[in-house]
């Protein structure tokens, strides 16, 4: 709570840090949606998700994109989803360009 009060975002990283690429829909909902709801109940918000082990599946990608504003530090390109990647420049200007492109294309 102290970190949150100092202005840091508390993001979702799943309920139990499980491998989401091997789970069925009920497990994924528990790991992604239920854990987000717990954070919302405690802090009043939950905007981002970071995949445990950087592993996902099409179903987990869809659940995350349906329930979170963005996904952090995930190296993946997909025609339908935009994932924030650790670009080599890693500068403020580089990050702003990524965000602007996403906004312009109305992608995630």
N, CA, C and O of each residue as an XYZ file, in Angstrom:
432
protein
N       0.826     -1.196      0.000
C       0.000      0.000      0.000
C       0.865      1.252      0.000
O       0.520      2.252     -0.629
N       1.993      1.194      0.709
C       2.878      2.352      0.777
C       3.452      2.677     -0.598
O       3.508      3.844     -0.984
N       3.875      1.664     -1.333
C       4.411      1.868     -2.677
C       3.337      2.460     -3.576
O       3.615      3.379     -4.346
N       2.114      1.947     -3.490
C       1.000      2.475     -4.273
C       0.750      3.939     -3.934
O       0.527      4.753     -4.829
N       0.784      4.273     -2.665
C       0.554      5.650     -2.230
C       1.650      6.591     -2.716
O       1.433      7.799     -2.808
N       2.825      6.046     -3.029
C       3.929      6.860     -3.547
C       3.856      7.027     -5.052
O       4.755      7.617     -5.652
N       2.785      6.511     -5.682
C       2.561      6.744     -7.093
C       2.975      5.630     -8.026
O       2.932      5.803     -9.244
N       3.375      4.496     -7.492
C       3.757      3.372     -8.337
C       2.548      2.535     -8.694
O       1.666      2.310     -7.866
N       2.513      2.072     -9.942
C       1.428      1.201    -10.375
C       1.625     -0.199     -9.802
O       2.736     -0.731     -9.793
N       0.546     -0.777     -9.332
C       0.544     -2.172     -8.902
C      -0.140     -2.946    -10.026
O      -1.354     -2.838    -10.200
N       0.624     -3.724    -10.787
C       0.089     -4.452    -11.926
C      -0.143     -5.917    -11.620
O       0.303     -6.432    -10.595
N      -0.833     -6.565    -12.505
C      -1.178     -7.979    -12.369
C      -0.059     -8.846    -12.957
O       0.446     -8.572    -14.045
N       0.314     -9.881    -12.228
C       1.334    -10.829    -12.686
C       0.830    -12.258    -12.502
O       1.616    -13.206    -12.496
N      -0.478    -12.403    -12.352
C      -1.210    -13.668    -12.161
C      -1.359    -13.971    -10.677
O      -0.697    -13.366     -9.833
N      -2.230    -14.906    -10.379
C      -2.511    -15.254     -8.987
C      -1.387    -16.077     -8.357
O      -1.010    -15.850     -7.207
N      -0.856    -17.035     -9.122
C       0.124    -17.959     -8.523
C       1.415    -18.094     -9.331
O       2.207    -18.999     -9.070
N       1.639    -17.217    -10.301
C       2.828    -17.259    -11.155
C       2.925    -18.585    -11.905
O       4.008    -19.153    -12.045
N       1.801    -19.061    -12.376
C       1.720    -20.334    -13.104
C       2.097    -20.151    -14.565
O       2.109    -19.031    -15.075
N       2.401    -21.250    -15.231
C       2.657    -21.237    -16.679
C       1.317    -21.144    -17.394
O       0.569    -22.120    -17.447
N       1.017    -19.991    -17.937
C      -0.280    -19.757    -18.562
C      -0.408    -20.424    -19.928
O      -1.520    -20.579    -20.433
N       0.688    -20.814    -20.521
C       0.641    -21.434    -21.848
C       0.135    -22.873    -21.822
O      -0.107    -23.459    -22.877
N      -0.028    -23.447    -20.637
C      -0.468    -24.842    -20.525
C      -1.820    -24.983    -19.838
O      -2.272    -26.105    -19.608
N      -2.476    -23.879    -19.506
C      -3.701    -23.924    -18.707
C      -4.962    -23.887    -19.557
O      -4.973    -23.348    -20.664
N      -6.027    -24.476    -19.009
C      -7.352    -24.392    -19.603
C      -8.013    -23.079    -19.231
O      -7.465    -22.290    -18.461
N      -9.193    -22.853    -19.782
C      -9.886    -21.581    -19.619
C     -10.222    -21.262    -18.159
O     -10.082    -20.110    -17.746
N     -10.658    -22.237    -17.373
C     -11.017    -21.928    -15.975
C      -9.787    -21.517    -15.175
O      -9.855    -20.594    -14.364
N      -8.671    -22.193    -15.395
C      -7.431    -21.812    -14.706
C      -6.949    -20.447    -15.150
O      -6.491    -19.650    -14.331
N      -7.048    -20.173    -16.431
C      -6.631    -18.867    -16.948
C      -7.486    -17.743    -16.374
O      -6.970    -16.683    -16.021
N      -8.785    -17.977    -16.283
C      -9.653    -16.947    -15.701
C      -9.271    -16.672    -14.253
O      -9.263    -15.520    -13.819
N      -8.956    -17.721    -13.508
C      -8.541    -17.546    -12.104
C      -7.225    -16.764    -12.047
O      -7.089    -15.828    -11.259
N      -6.269    -17.148    -12.875
C      -4.947    -16.517    -12.841
C      -4.965    -15.070    -13.336
O      -4.263    -14.217    -12.794
N      -5.759    -14.800    -14.356
C      -5.745    -13.471    -14.986
C      -6.849    -12.564    -14.453
O      -6.574    -11.452    -14.001
N      -8.083    -13.027    -14.502
C      -9.222    -12.167    -14.156
C      -9.417    -12.060    -12.647
O      -9.564    -10.958    -12.120
N      -9.419    -13.192    -11.949
C      -9.627    -13.140    -10.499
C      -8.516    -12.364     -9.802
O      -8.776    -11.612     -8.863
N      -7.266    -12.545    -10.264
C      -6.166    -11.807     -9.632
C      -6.287    -10.307     -9.915
O      -5.971     -9.482     -9.058
N      -6.750     -9.958    -11.127
C      -6.977     -8.542    -11.422
C      -8.056     -7.974    -10.500
O      -7.895     -6.883     -9.953
N      -9.146     -8.706    -10.328
C     -10.229     -8.241     -9.457
C      -9.756     -8.043     -8.020
O     -10.205     -7.113     -7.350
N      -8.869     -8.892     -7.539
C      -8.321     -8.720     -6.194
C      -7.540     -7.413     -6.088
O      -7.655     -6.696     -5.094
N      -6.749     -7.107     -7.110
C      -5.994     -5.851     -7.102
C      -6.920     -4.645     -7.178
O      -6.695     -3.644     -6.497
N      -7.960     -4.734     -8.002
C      -8.929     -3.643     -8.097
C      -9.612     -3.436     -6.745
O      -9.797     -2.301     -6.307
N      -9.983     -4.529     -6.090
C     -10.625     -4.416     -4.777
C      -9.695     -3.789     -3.747
O     -10.146     -3.025     -2.894
N      -8.406     -4.102     -3.814
C      -7.466     -3.585     -2.820
C      -6.979     -2.174     -3.134
O      -6.850     -1.348     -2.230
N      -6.704     -1.890     -4.427
C      -6.090     -0.612     -4.776
C      -6.997      0.311     -5.585
O      -6.685      1.489     -5.755
N      -8.114     -0.212     -6.085
C      -9.025      0.609     -6.858
C      -8.741      0.623     -8.345
O      -9.466      1.276     -9.095
N      -7.716     -0.071     -8.794
C      -7.369     -0.115    -10.206
C      -6.450     -1.309    -10.471
O      -5.871     -1.873     -9.543
N      -6.325     -1.677    -11.710
C      -5.312     -2.612    -12.205
C      -5.288     -2.453    -13.714
O      -6.215     -2.887    -14.399
N      -4.241     -1.839    -14.238
C      -4.176     -1.517    -15.657
C      -3.357     -2.506    -16.481
O      -3.702     -2.791    -17.628
N      -2.280     -3.027    -15.909
C      -1.346     -3.795    -16.724
C      -1.213     -5.245    -16.274
O      -1.577     -5.618    -15.159
N      -0.682     -6.033    -17.181
C      -0.401     -7.439    -16.917
C       1.005     -7.745    -17.399
O       1.438     -7.217    -18.424
N       1.720     -8.588    -16.677
C       3.030     -9.090    -17.099
C       2.986    -10.612    -16.984
O       2.720    -11.157    -15.913
N       3.248    -11.282    -18.092
C       3.160    -12.749    -18.123
C       4.252    -13.406    -17.281
O       5.424    -13.050    -17.403
N       3.879    -14.359    -16.430
C       4.897    -15.155    -15.749
C       5.706    -15.940    -16.782
O       5.133    -16.527    -17.699
N       6.995    -15.954    -16.642
C       7.908    -16.684    -17.528
C       7.841    -16.197    -18.975
O       8.449    -16.820    -19.845
N       7.125    -15.106    -19.265
C       6.932    -14.593    -20.626
C       6.267    -15.636    -21.528
O       6.531    -15.675    -22.730
N       5.412    -16.475    -20.956
C       4.742    -17.543    -21.708
C       3.244    -17.288    -21.749
O       2.638    -16.897    -20.751
N       2.651    -17.517    -22.928
C       1.218    -17.308    -23.067
C       0.668    -18.249    -24.124
O       1.396    -19.024    -24.744
N      -0.638    -18.157    -24.307
C      -1.334    -18.903    -25.348
C      -2.312    -17.937    -26.013
O      -2.496    -16.817    -25.536
N      -2.931    -18.357    -27.096
C      -3.918    -17.481    -27.753
C      -5.049    -17.126    -26.793
O      -5.536    -15.995    -26.793
N      -5.469    -18.095    -25.971
C      -6.566    -17.836    -25.032
C      -6.120    -16.863    -23.948
O      -6.857    -15.934    -23.618
N      -4.929    -17.058    -23.389
C      -4.465    -16.127    -22.351
C      -4.251    -14.735    -22.944
O      -4.566    -13.735    -22.299
N      -3.710    -14.660    -24.182
C      -3.556    -13.359    -24.837
C      -4.897    -12.650    -24.954
O      -4.990    -11.451    -24.691
N      -5.934    -13.380    -25.346
C      -7.246    -12.771    -25.513
C      -7.816    -12.308    -24.173
O      -8.380    -11.217    -24.090
N      -7.677    -13.123    -23.121
C      -8.177    -12.725    -21.803
C      -7.454    -11.483    -21.290
O      -8.079    -10.579    -20.736
N      -6.147    -11.443    -21.476
C      -5.377    -10.281    -21.024
C      -5.797     -9.047    -21.813
O      -6.015     -7.988    -21.224
N      -5.915     -9.161    -23.131
C      -6.285     -7.993    -23.929
C      -7.709     -7.522    -23.648
O      -8.004     -6.334    -23.774
N      -8.589     -8.437    -23.269
C      -9.975     -8.074    -22.939
C     -10.093     -7.390    -21.581
O     -11.044     -6.642    -21.353
N      -9.151     -7.630    -20.681
C      -9.319     -7.183    -19.304
C      -8.271     -6.187    -18.806
O      -8.417     -5.651    -17.707
N      -7.230     -5.928    -19.579
C      -6.172     -5.015    -19.160
C      -5.912     -3.986    -20.258
O      -6.130     -4.260    -21.439
N      -5.448     -2.811    -19.865
C      -5.131     -1.787    -20.850
C      -3.878     -2.127    -21.639
O      -3.794     -1.816    -22.828
N      -2.902     -2.762    -20.998
C      -1.688     -3.131    -21.698
C      -0.977     -4.274    -20.990
O      -1.247     -4.596    -19.832
N      -0.059     -4.871    -21.735
C       0.770     -5.947    -21.227
C       2.213     -5.471    -21.280
O       2.656     -4.942    -22.299
N       2.942     -5.652    -20.200
C       4.292     -5.107    -20.103
C       5.379     -6.116    -20.459
O       5.268     -7.306    -20.166
N       6.420     -5.615    -21.092
C       7.666     -6.350    -21.306
C       7.469     -7.746    -21.852
O       7.978     -8.724    -21.305
N       6.733     -7.823    -22.925
C       6.471     -9.125    -23.534
C       6.918     -9.069    -24.975
O       6.458     -8.218    -25.736
N       7.807     -9.965    -25.360
C       8.378     -9.945    -26.701
C       7.532    -10.781    -27.644
O       7.716    -11.994    -27.745
N       6.607    -10.133    -28.333
C       5.742    -10.849    -29.249
C       5.113     -9.853    -30.203
O       4.754     -8.745    -29.803
N       4.980    -10.231    -31.430
C       4.237     -9.432    -32.393
C       3.086    -10.259    -32.910
O       3.248    -11.448    -33.184
N       1.958     -9.665    -33.043
C       0.767    -10.358    -33.508
C      -0.018     -9.358    -34.344
O      -0.014     -8.167    -34.033
N      -0.680     -9.805    -35.381
C      -1.433     -8.893    -36.236
C      -2.580     -8.218    -35.499
O      -2.976     -7.111    -35.864
N      -3.118     -8.856    -34.475
C      -4.280     -8.302    -33.801
C      -3.949     -7.620    -32.478
O      -4.706     -6.766    -32.016
N      -2.830     -7.989    -31.867
C      -2.499     -7.445    -30.551
C      -1.150     -6.741    -30.599
O      -0.236     -7.194    -31.289
N      -1.024     -5.646    -29.876
C       0.247     -4.945    -29.761
C       0.794     -5.191    -28.361
O       0.138     -4.885    -27.366
N       1.982     -5.739    -28.294
C       2.609     -5.982    -27.002
C       3.805     -5.060    -26.838
O       4.605     -4.894    -27.759
N       3.919     -4.480    -25.692
C       5.039     -3.621    -25.349
C       6.294     -4.483    -25.295
O       6.330     -5.477    -24.570
N       7.308     -4.120    -26.044
C       8.540     -4.894    -26.081
C       9.688     -4.060    -25.525
O       9.636     -2.830    -25.543
N      10.701     -4.720    -25.041
C      11.912     -4.028    -24.601
C      12.724     -3.667    -25.832
O      13.539     -4.460    -26.303
N      12.495     -2.456    -26.355
C      13.203     -2.044    -27.556
C      14.652     -1.732    -27.203
O      14.964     -1.425    -26.052
N      15.524     -1.810    -28.180
C      16.953     -1.655    -27.923
C      17.308     -0.249    -27.450
O      18.240     -0.081    -26.664
N      16.576      0.763    -27.919
C      16.877      2.130    -27.497
C      16.486      2.350    -26.036
O      17.213      2.995    -25.281
N      15.337      1.809    -25.649
C      14.841      1.918    -24.276
C      14.881      3.352    -23.756
O      15.179      3.587    -22.585
N      14.580      4.303    -24.631
C      14.584      5.707    -24.252
C      13.150      6.206    -24.132
O      12.212      5.558    -24.596
N      12.998      7.361    -23.504
C      11.672      7.964    -23.383
C      11.102      8.246    -24.774
O       9.927      7.978    -25.025
N      11.917      8.781    -25.673
C      11.448      9.069    -27.027
C      11.001      7.791    -27.743
O       9.978      7.780    -28.427
N      11.765      6.734    -27.582
C      11.418      5.461    -28.202
C      10.097      4.938    -27.651
O       9.253      4.473    -28.417
N       9.907      5.007    -26.351
C       8.658      4.540    -25.727
C       7.479      5.402    -26.180
O       6.403      4.877    -26.464
N       7.673      6.712    -26.248
C       6.599      7.594    -26.714
C       6.201      7.261    -28.147
O       5.015      7.278    -28.476
N       7.182      6.957    -29.009
C       6.875      6.582    -30.390
C       6.038      5.310    -30.441
O       5.091      5.222    -31.223
N       6.374      4.336    -29.623
C       5.613      3.080    -29.569
C       4.175      3.357    -29.137
O       3.231      2.840    -29.734
N       4.014      4.169    -28.103
C       2.679      4.499    -27.597
C       1.887      5.263    -28.659
O       0.717      4.960    -28.890
N       2.505      6.239    -29.299
C       1.805      7.030    -30.324
C       1.362      6.155    -31.490
O       0.248      6.317    -31.989
N       2.211      5.232    -31.934
C       1.838      4.330    -33.021
C       0.652      3.456    -32.617
O      -0.246      3.197    -33.419
N       0.663      3.012    -31.378
C      -0.430      2.181    -30.889
C      -1.733      2.972    -30.837
O      -2.783      2.467    -31.234
N      -1.669      4.194    -30.356
C      -2.857      5.046    -30.278
C      -3.395      5.325    -31.683
O      -4.597      5.215    -31.926
N      -2.506      5.683    -32.597
C      -2.912      6.001    -33.970
C      -3.585      4.814    -34.665
O      -4.546      4.985    -35.415
N      -3.073      3.625    -34.409
C      -3.646      2.437    -35.057
C      -4.764      1.811    -34.238
O      -5.333      0.789    -34.624
N      -5.079      2.442    -33.086
C      -6.096      1.930    -32.173
C      -5.855      0.460    -31.827
O      -6.780     -0.352    -31.777
N      -4.582      0.150    -31.591
C      -4.205     -1.201    -31.217
C      -3.809     -1.216    -29.752
O      -3.677     -0.177    -29.105
N      -3.628     -2.401    -29.264
C      -3.332     -2.578    -27.843
C      -1.865     -2.492    -27.613
O      -1.411     -2.616    -26.476
